[in-house]
Each structure stands twice: as C-alpha cells, then as structure tokens.
Amino acid sequence: MAAEQPVASGAPLDMTHSPSVLVIIVTWNKKRFVLDLLKSLDALDYPSDTIDVLVVDNASNDGTAEAIASKFADVHIVRNERNLGGSGGFNTGLSWAFQQSDKHYKYLWLLDNDVLVHRKALSELVAILERKEDVAVAGSTMMQMDFPWRINEMGGFVDRGSGALILNRHLEEVPGWRGRPLNELLAGECDLTGHLMACRPYMDTDYVAAASLLVRADVAKEAGLWKDLFIHFDDVEWCLRIGRMGWRVVASARSIIWHLSAVAKVPTWVLYYDNRNVLYLLEEHGADPAAIRRIMRRILIKSVYYSIIGKPDLGRLHVESVQDFLAGRTGKKDISPVLQYRPNKDAEDIFLDPSIRRILIPWSVNLQATGLQEPLVRAARKRTDLEVHFLMSDGRKQIYMLPMQKSVILPGMKPLRWYYYLRYSRQYDLLLQSDYMPLTCLSFIGREIMFVNDEGFCRRSGTTWKGLISSLFEFIGNLRLLNKYE
C-alpha cells in the first residue's frame, strides 16, 4: 500500500476528476423502497456521469424489475432465477462488476434496498478513500428511518467472546434533530462532528454494514466474493476479511443514510441465520473453541426460552442452527413456514370468538401503539360475557388503557410470582404478549396466546408445564452437541 498523502481532512474534494463508482443494490419484493432509494440517488451531489447503478433482483414477484426499467432506464438490472439472499445477491453484483472489462470502476458502493441516502453520502465516503490510502472500506452512519434523529450505528465491533455485535453510538440522538421530519434532514447538512461529543469525521471499526459500504474495487476483487451465509453477518465477515488483509475499515460521521430500525422487526425465521452465521463468523475470525462452545450453549438455552414463551417453532430453529453449523451447512435453508401474522385491524374477530371469555393484557402490551384498543373496546361493547383484565406489576405505576379498566397485580417478590403462575395457570382463555418484550413465565397463564406488535398479531397455543418439562429434557439431550465441536 502506498504512503498516505498529507491532505487536510477538512479540505473539499476536487470533483472535476471524480472517481468512477458502481452502485450495487440487492432487492427482493420491496418495489416501493427500492424506487425511493433510486430517487434519492438522483439527488446526490456526485457527478452523475461517473456513477453507474446496478440492481440485482432476487426473483421478486411484485413487479420490482419492471418498475425500475420503466422509471429508471439507465439502471442496469440483473435478475436472479431464485432468491439468493443478501450474500448471493451481492455476489451476483460483485461478479458482474469484476467482469466489466470496458469499465474501470475505482469504487463499489453497496446499498441495502430499503435505505434513503443523504445527498452527500457518497461524496463523503469517496473523500475518505481518496485521502486515506490505507483505508479500503468506508461506511455511512446509519440513522433510524422511523426515528430519523436517532443513530442506529456508526460502524460496529465484534465481541469474539460472546458473538455480539457492538453497534457504535447505538440509539444516540443527534441534538437538535428530534422531531424534525426525514425529508427536512435529507435536504439539510449532515456533518455530525458538530453535533455529537467526541465525534471525529471518521473512526476505525471492525465492520460497517452493507446498508452503505464503499470499497475499493481492486481490494474487493482481491478479497473475493462473500461467504454464502444467505443473510446476516455476511457483510461483517467480508469486512473482517479485508481488515485481516491489512486494510483499515472506517465509519464516517459525515456520510448519512436512513434505514428501517430493527426495533420494529419481529424475530422470526431470520433467527436461524443469526445464530448459525455468527458461529461461522467467529470460527473464521479468531474465536477460540471454548468461546464457540459457550455461544452454542447460549443458543440452545435460547431454544428453551422460545419454547417457554409459546414459540416452539423458533426454539427448534435455534437447535437446527447449531446442528447445521456442526454439519458445515451454509447457504439458504428450507425452513418450514412459521405461523403467519394478520393485520391488527382484524383482531376484533378474535375478541368476538365465543370460546374466548377471559382476556389478560400485561403492561408490556401498548394497546394504542398496536391499534388494538379500538377493536377490543368494540368487542367488549358487543359481548357482555367478555371479561378483560389488565395485569400490572407490583411497584409499577398504574397504566390505564381501557375504559372501566379492571386491573390485577402481579406480585413483586419472585416466590409469590411463581405461586401466581401456578395458581392461575391456563385460567385465561387468551393472553396478549408483546413480540418486542414477551414476559417469559406469563405464557402459562393463557390457554391461547396472541403475540402482537405494531403491525400484526399471531395466535398460538399457550405453554403447558408438561411442555416445559419436555423442553428441559430436550435441552439436556442437545447439550451433547457441544461435544462434537473441537
């Protein structure tokens, strides 16, 4: 690598000879999002004649490719015959870039299909790589689209002992931005160094997400294609691989994008990939066998947790993630469909079900946020036999969410709580549980459980004590899997 040139970090970059950039976007059935992204790319302050855009369509069936071709004639589109996930999609895009002998792209800009980019997002990343010759990868600061004043991550680090991703400046708010709409922030200034304490223009990290990742094209070719993990941890592994080659990976505080936050995403089948792929990542990049066995044990414990709260199918996926890692299986897994969610507006049908006469709603469920208050009130007006209780924890401030609310108190002391769980086991016909914050042992209270989030609900069978004992015996048997890893 050449020696770094002494260029002032704050000096404006000469755009008269802007390096050529290929933008690579992978999409699957997110037509509206990718069209919004392409529109935001048109507003970049980077010379358009030096940018090419490639969209890899992972066999979408919502008309994505047709809509792009109709509205953005200059965009290159490659259609995969099946959904190859993020790993396969970006590998398709990278392979296409490597084969363009008539194009000499200096940089490749990898983008998620559901982001919006600030007009300076690209130019600020290019400026770093142009000035810092030992940096191969530069990523944007990712803001939350649903809370546009809140940082989701400014790059991140990998805890090789636990497998956790440590998101830099996660959930930190930008002073003065709270309450400002996204379109206003997109059009405004984007330098966070003047807003955040101890914030440099860029900082070294283990990885930056491929939600917005700029990489030197020659380094990308030398590093090779992504590991076939289907989704999740694939961009992290690639960054660690490039870092192991001797290059720096940095996150910019002056390049900003907005991305849908994970807070509103309900964990479903993706948990399989999260757990399997982190094991591959750690094995490849420096974790010792004892740490990997410890993480496998933690994954197996989580399988019991999901069984206890009433989601045994997700618990089984945790076990399969460990089994498949030990068997060396990568790529896409044929996962049996998990139970489907229905829109919250349909919940009144559930509340009118004559088999449901007693409903328990814990404090963790926000009836206003989920939109469930109105259908529940309507059902209660129609049914005189419907009994609805609101569960409060002892010591918590009382929360009122229903007219004429009837509250019950969950004891604060653990022995008394367990007595409550035993006494009222399956005494309610329906228990509402928040997908974002399920209360573990409460699942024994309901004959059925209605898991809810801000968008939808899913009706499941309640947890039984017999099921708990079965899960514990299965967990003990699964611990033998740890002996297979050396």
Protein Blocks (a to p, Z undefined) as FASTA:
>chain_A
ZZdddddfkbccdfklcccdddddddehilklmmmmmmmmmmpcbdfklcccddddehia
ehmmmmmmmmmmmbccdddfbdebjmlmmmmmmmmmmmmmmbccfbdcdddfkbccdfkl
mmmmmmmmmmmmmbfbdcdddddfklmmbcfbgcjaddfknopacdehihiacehkgopa
fklmmmmcfbfklmpghiafbdcdfbdcfkbccddfklmmmnopaddehpghklmmmmmm
mmmnopacdddfkbccddddfklpccdfkmmmmmmmmmmmmmmnopafklmmmmmmmmmm
mmmmmmmnopaklmmmmmmmmmmmmnopghjdddddddddddfklmmmmmmpmklmbdcd
dfklcfklnopmmmmmmmmmmpmkbccdddddehiacddfbghiacddddfblklmmmmm
mmmgokafbdcddfklccfklmmmpmbdcdddfkbccddddddfklmmmmmmmmmmmmmm
mmmpZZ
